[in-house]
Amino acid sequence: MIRKTFSVPPLGCNCSIIGDPVTKQAIVVDPGGAPERILQEVRAMGLTVVSIVHTHAHFDHFLASGAMKQATGAALCLHPDDLPLWDILEMQCRMFGVPYVPVPQPDYWLKDEERVAVGEMEGVALHTPGHTPGSMCFHFPAAKLLVAGDTLFRGGIGRTDLWGGDFDAIEQSIRERLYTLDADTAVVTGHGAETEIGLERETNSFVRA
């Protein structure tokens, strides 16, 4: 697996480029901003973007999505339960004082447990509601990698006081969908430092195994 994760403005969302070293196909997860930087990284890695995948539909995880789609032709992917949030992206931006960048409607609706193909590599989409109704995580078992979005952080969990948040739901998602993964699974969080499943099981301040 080829992977590069880096923080993008305006709120430090972690954007991940995940590529197949054989076919050079890639997905981009959560292009939260700075499309020129993301595209520059994709070109430097010699990859072709086939899908633009969103862990959820909060504004700071989508701001570069329209420009990325225009530049690559890749499909925008989201869980359907977050469509109401996608429909109010402009309002979300206004509430946080961030300029709204128009973005098309999603092209593809993600489903729980569906296969996520990146060239010859394969991952699984996990529906993990709580931070938002349609929050998704993406698990790549062979690489022992989980892209968790804002569901799980190092020592914390995603906020549940924003649109569609539900603490009981996120606790259940973490316990039943994430903490059941191998302890040495690396976790790319939506913001901040990476972590591991085993570490969070034992030390997370909000949800412990």
C-alpha positions in Angstrom: 0.0 0.0 0.0 1.1 3.6 -0.8 -0.3 6.1 1.8 0.2 9.7 2.6 -1.8 11.5 5.3 -1.5 15.2 5.9 -3.4 18.0 7.5 -5.3 20.5 5.4 -7.0 23.8 6.2 -9.2 25.3 7.5 -9.6 23.1 10.6 -6.7 20.6 10.3 -8.6 17.7 8.8 -6.4 14.7 8.0 -6.6 14.0 4.3 -5.3 10.6 3.1 -4.2 9.5 -0.3 -4.2 5.7 -0.4 -2.8 4.0 -3.5 -2.1 0.6 -5.0 1.6 0.3 -5.9 0.8 -2.1 -8.8 -2.0 -0.3 -10.7 -1.2 3.2 -9.4 -4.9 3.7 -8.7 -5.8 5.7 -5.6 -8.6 7.0 -3.4 -8.6 10.3 -1.6 -10.3 10.3 1.8 -11.6 13.6 3.2 -10.2 16.3 1.0 -11.0 19.0 3.6 -9.2 21.9 1.8 -6.2 22.9 -0.2 -7.0 21.0 -3.5 -3.8 22.2 -5.1 -1.7 20.6 -2.3 -3.7 17.4 -2.6 -3.4 17.2 -6.4 0.4 18.0 -6.1 0.8 15.1 -3.7 -1.1 12.8 -6.0 1.0 13.7 -9.0 4.2 13.4 -7.0 3.2 9.9 -6.0 2.4 9.0 -9.7 -1.2 8.0 -8.9 -4.5 8.3 -10.6 -7.5 9.1 -8.3 -10.5 6.9 -9.0 -12.7 7.8 -6.0 -13.1 10.6 -3.5 -14.4 9.2 -0.3 -15.9 11.0 2.7 -16.0 9.7 6.2 -18.9 12.2 6.9 -20.4 15.4 5.6 -19.1 18.1 7.9 -17.8 21.1 6.0 -14.2 20.7 7.0 -14.0 17.3 5.4 -15.4 18.3 2.0 -14.0 21.8 1.0 -11.7 20.5 -1.7 -14.1 17.9 -3.0 -15.6 19.9 -5.9 -12.1 20.9 -7.2 -10.8 17.4 -6.8 -13.7 16.0 -8.8 -13.3 18.6 -11.5 -9.5 17.8 -11.8 -9.7 14.1 -11.6 -13.2 13.0 -12.8 -13.4 10.7 -9.7 -16.7 9.9 -8.1 -17.7 11.6 -4.8 -18.7 8.9 -2.3 -20.8 9.3 0.9 -23.1 7.3 3.2 -26.7 8.3 2.4 -27.6 9.0 6.0 -25.4 12.1 5.8 -27.2 13.6 2.8 -29.1 16.0 5.0 -25.7 17.4 6.2 -24.4 17.5 2.6 -27.4 19.6 1.7 -26.6 22.2 4.3 -22.9 22.5 3.7 -23.2 26.2 2.8 -25.0 26.8 6.1 -22.3 24.9 8.0 -19.6 27.1 6.4 -21.4 30.3 7.3 -21.8 29.2 10.9 -18.0 28.7 11.2 -17.1 31.8 9.1 -15.5 29.7 6.4 -16.1 30.7 2.7 -18.4 28.2 1.0 -17.0 26.4 -2.1 -19.8 24.8 -4.1 -19.6 21.0 -4.4 -21.7 18.6 -6.6 -24.0 16.1 -5.1 -22.4 12.7 -4.3 -22.1 10.3 -7.2 -22.2 7.1 -5.1 -23.8 6.1 -1.9 -21.6 3.9 0.4 -23.1 0.9 2.1 -22.1 -0.8 5.3 -19.7 -3.7 4.8 -19.2 -3.0 1.1 -15.9 -3.7 -0.6 -13.7 -0.7 -1.2 -11.3 -1.5 -4.1 -8.1 0.5 -4.7 -6.6 -1.2 -7.7 -5.7 -4.7 -6.5 -6.0 -3.8 -2.8 -9.3 -4.2 -0.9 -10.8 -2.5 2.1 -14.2 -2.6 3.8 -16.5 0.3 4.5 -17.8 0.3 8.1 -20.9 2.4 9.0 -20.1 3.9 12.4 -22.9 6.4 13.3 -22.5 8.8 16.2 -20.5 11.7 15.1 -23.0 12.0 12.3 -25.7 9.6 11.2 -23.7 8.5 8.2 -20.2 8.4 9.6 -18.0 5.8 7.9 -14.6 4.2 8.7 -12.5 2.4 6.1 -10.7 -0.7 7.1 -7.8 -2.2 5.1 -7.1 -5.5 6.9 -4.0 -6.6 4.9 -2.4 -3.3 5.7 -3.7 -3.2 9.3 -5.0 0.3 8.7 -8.3 2.0 9.7 -9.2 5.4 8.4 -11.6 6.5 11.2 -12.6 10.1 10.3 -14.0 11.8 13.3 -15.3 8.7 15.0 -12.2 7.9 17.0 -9.3 10.1 18.0 -6.1 9.5 20.0 -7.4 9.6 23.5 -10.8 10.9 22.4 -13.9 10.5 20.2 -15.7 12.8 17.7 -18.0 15.5 19.0 -21.7 14.6 19.4 -23.0 18.1 19.9 -23.0 19.0 16.2 -25.6 18.2 13.5 -26.8 14.6 13.9 -24.5 13.7 16.8 -25.4 10.9 19.2 -23.1 9.8 22.0 -24.8 6.5 22.6 -24.5 5.7 18.9 -20.8 6.6 18.7 -20.0 4.6 21.8 -21.7 1.6 20.3 -20.0 2.1 17.0 -16.5 2.2 18.6 -17.1 -0.8 20.9 -18.7 -3.0 18.3 -17.1 -2.0 15.0 -13.7 -0.6 15.9 -12.5 -2.2 19.1 -13.1 -5.6 17.6 -10.3 -5.0 15.1 -6.8 -6.3 15.7 -5.0 -4.4 18.5 -2.1 -3.4 16.2 -4.4 -1.8 13.6 -3.1 1.7 12.9 -5.8 4.4 13.1 -5.8 7.5 10.9 -7.9 10.0 12.8 -9.9 12.8 11.4 -7.7 15.4 13.2 -4.5 15.2 15.1 -2.1 12.3 15.7 -2.6 8.7 14.6 -3.1 5.9 17.1 -3.7 2.2 17.4 -6.8 0.2 18.3 -5.1 -1.6 21.2 -4.0 1.7 22.7 -7.5 3.2 22.5 -9.1 0.1 24.0 -7.0 0.6 27.1 -6.5 4.3 27.5 -9.3 6.2 25.6 -10.8 8.8 28.0 -14.4 8.3 26.6 -14.7 4.7 25.5 -12.7 1.9 26.9 -13.0 -1.8 26.0 
